[in-house]
């Protein structure tokens, strides 16, 4: 029985010090790019505008929930008084 590899093997490359230094420089630049992207994302996520809009949206939802509960209570009491006056 012969074992067949599932992925083709890549030919071995000779690794030299120059290739390693070039690859290291490429990886460092990629890391710096990722750091700037992450930094920008964090600044946008925790900026004053986003926190303010979140707080205002939360208060608005709470006010609408209380308003809906009061309105529902008024409607229920009117229906109850309508059917209770026979």
C-alpha positions as CSV (number, residue, x, y, z in Angstrom):
1,X,0.0,0.0,0.0
2,X,1.4,3.3,-1.1
3,X,0.9,6.5,1.0
4,X,-0.2,9.4,-1.3
5,X,0.3,12.9,0.1
6,X,-2.9,15.0,0.1
7,X,-1.1,18.2,-0.8
8,X,1.8,18.5,-3.2
9,X,5.1,19.0,-1.7
10,X,6.8,22.2,-2.5
11,X,10.5,22.0,-3.5
12,X,12.8,23.0,-0.7
13,X,14.2,26.5,-1.0
14,X,17.6,27.4,0.1
15,X,17.4,29.9,2.9
16,X,20.0,32.5,3.1
17,X,20.6,35.3,5.5
18,X,19.6,37.9,2.9
19,X,16.3,36.2,2.3
20,X,15.6,36.1,6.0
21,X,16.4,39.7,6.5
22,X,14.1,40.7,3.6
23,X,11.3,38.5,5.0
24,X,11.8,40.0,8.4
25,X,11.5,43.6,7.0
26,X,8.3,42.6,5.1
27,X,6.8,41.1,8.2
28,X,7.7,44.2,10.3
29,X,6.0,46.5,7.8
30,X,2.9,44.2,7.8
31,X,2.8,44.4,11.6
32,X,3.1,48.2,11.5
33,X,0.2,48.4,9.0
34,X,-1.9,46.1,11.2
35,X,-1.1,48.2,14.3
36,X,-2.3,51.4,12.6
37,X,-5.5,49.7,11.4
38,X,-6.2,48.4,14.9
39,X,-5.4,51.8,16.5
40,X,-7.8,53.6,14.1
41,X,-10.5,51.1,14.8
42,X,-10.2,51.5,18.5
43,X,-10.3,55.3,18.2
44,X,-13.4,55.1,16.1
45,X,-15.1,52.6,18.5
46,X,-14.4,54.7,21.6
47,X,-14.7,58.1,20.2
48,X,-16.9,60.7,21.9
49,X,-19.4,60.8,19.0
50,X,-20.1,57.0,19.1
51,X,-20.4,56.9,22.9
52,X,-22.8,59.9,22.8
53,X,-24.9,58.5,20.1
54,X,-25.1,55.2,22.0
55,X,-26.2,56.9,25.2
56,X,-28.8,59.0,23.4
57,X,-30.1,55.9,21.6
58,X,-30.4,54.1,24.9
59,X,-32.3,56.9,26.6
60,X,-34.6,57.2,23.6
61,X,-35.4,53.5,23.8
62,X,-36.1,53.8,27.5
63,X,-38.4,56.8,27.1
64,X,-40.3,55.1,24.3
65,X,-40.7,51.9,26.4
66,X,-42.2,54.0,29.3
67,X,-44.4,55.9,26.9
68,X,-45.7,52.7,25.4
69,X,-46.4,51.2,28.8
70,X,-48.4,54.3,29.9
71,X,-50.3,54.4,26.6
72,X,-51.1,50.7,27.0
73,X,-52.3,51.2,30.5
74,X,-54.6,54.1,29.4
75,X,-56.1,52.0,26.6
76,X,-56.6,49.0,28.9
77,X,-58.4,51.1,31.5
78,X,-60.7,52.7,28.9
79,X,-61.6,49.3,27.6
80,X,-62.2,48.0,31.1
81,X,-64.4,51.1,31.9
82,X,-66.3,50.6,28.7
83,X,-67.3,47.0,29.4
84,X,-67.7,47.6,33.1
85,X,-70.6,50.3,32.8
86,X,-73.5,48.0,32.0
